[in-house]
Amino acid sequence: MSFEQFSNGLLEWLIRLAGLFWLVGAFMLFRQIRTEMLLDRMAAKLEHMARDVNTETAPDPVRRWRDRDDAARRGWIAGQAVVLALTSISMLILHSFSVWLAALLVLGQGVYFLWRERTARAAPDAESATHARPSQSTVNAGWVSLAVAALVWVAAWRGLLH
């Protein structure tokens, strides 16, 4: 076995392993989004009940801004989770379409980071701005995605994807 054959086999298994990891991650994202939506509905019902009891309480505009922002963020993440799931499946079977899906995933993450920074700058207060920015784990996931996408692109360049 030559070094090239060994490295090609290793690259294929690394891509499959990353695809499996991303598939689990996509399901975790769907689960997180579902849980957040459920909690938001419960909080909205409680807030509505509190307003019925105390009619002097006015709705908090910062809270409304944050709720709308959270809903928009969840929608974007749900769309990215679909792309993540499709990318992971194509990586598991070493399909050539994973090249384009990985590029779409990395591009989507870049757009997400820019959007969240812009949203943070338009936030009504400092706490909302901090809440709007991506967490460090999200930034780290973006770097990992870029590295995995680079592996997929190298595999395509080597002709390992079908």
N, C-alpha and C positions, 0 to 999 in steps of 0.2 A: 504494500500500500504506500503510495507516494504522499508527500506532504500536502499536495493540492487536493487529493482525494480525501485525506483526513480532515483538512480545513473545510472542505465543502460539506462533508457529513456533519461536522461540528456546527457549522453555520445553519444547516437545515434544522438540526435539533434545537439550537438556540432560538430560532424563529418559532418553531412549534411550541417550545416551552413558554416563550413570551406571549404567544397567541393564547395558550391555555390560561396564563396569568391574567391577561387582558379580558378574557371571557368571564372569568370569575369576577374581575373588577367591574365589568359592565353590569352583571347581575347585582352586585353590591350597590352600584350607583342607582339602579332602578329601585332597589329596596329603600335606599336612603331618601330618594325623592318621594316615594309613596308615603313613607313615615312622616316626612316634613309636611306634606300636603294634609295628612290626617291631623297632625298637631295644629296646623294653621286653621283648619276648619273648627277644631275644638276651641282654640283661643278666640276665634271670631264669635262663636256662639256665647262664650263666657263674657266677652266684651259687650255683646248685644244685650245679654241679660243684665249686666251691671248698669248699662245705660238706661234700661227700663226701670230699674230700681231707683237710680239717682238721675233724674232728668236734668240736673244742673251741670253734669259733666259733659264737656265738649270733646269731640274726637281730637286726638293728638295728631297734628299734621306730620310730625317727624315719624311717628309710628306708621302712619299711612304711607309715607314715602318709603320706609323700610319694607313694609309689606308688599308694595308694588315691585320694589327692587328685588326682593326675594323671589317673587313669583316669576319675574323675567329671568332671573339667574337660573332658577330651577328648569324653566323651559329650555334655555340654552344647554344646560347640562344634560337634560333628557335627550336632546338632539345629538349631542356629542356621545352619549352612551350608546345610541343606536349605531353611530359610525364606529365606535369602539368595538361593539359586538360584531359587526360585519367585518371589520378589519381582522379581528381575532380569528374568526371562522376561516377567512381567506388565508390567513397565515398558517393555521393548523393544517390546511390541505396544500400549502405552498402554491397557491394560485397566483398568477401574475397580476391579478387585479388588486392584490394587497399593496402593490407599489403605489397606486393611485389613492387607495383608501388611507394608507399611512400618511401620504402627503396631505390629504384632506383633514385627517385628524390633527396633524401638527399645525397646519394652517389655522384650523378652528381654535386650537389652544392659543395660538398667537393672537388671534382676533379677540378671544375671550380676555386675555391679559390686558390688551389695550382698552377694551370696553370697560373692564372693571376699574382700571386706573382713571379713565375719564369719568365714570360714575362716582368714584370716590372724590374726585375734585369738585363735583357738583353736589355733593352731599350737604344736607342742611346743618349738620354738626360734626364734630370730630369723631364721636363714637360711631356715627353712621358711616363716616369715611373709612374708619378702621374696619368696620363690618363689611364694607363693599369690596375691599381689596382681597385678592386671593391669599389663602393661607400659605405658609412656607411649604407645607406638604403638597399643595396643589402646584406650586412652582417647581418643586422637586419632581413631581410626576410629569410635568411638561418637559423637563430635561431628559428624564428616562424615556419618554415617548420619542423624543428627537433621536436618542441613541438607538432605540429599537428600530425606528424608521430607517436610520442609516444602515443597520444590518439588513433590512429588507431590500434597500436599494442596492447594496453590495451583492446580495444574493441574486437580484435581477440582472445585475451587470455580469455576474458569473454564469448566468443562464440556468440557475437552479430552480426557478419558478416555472410552473407549467401553465 
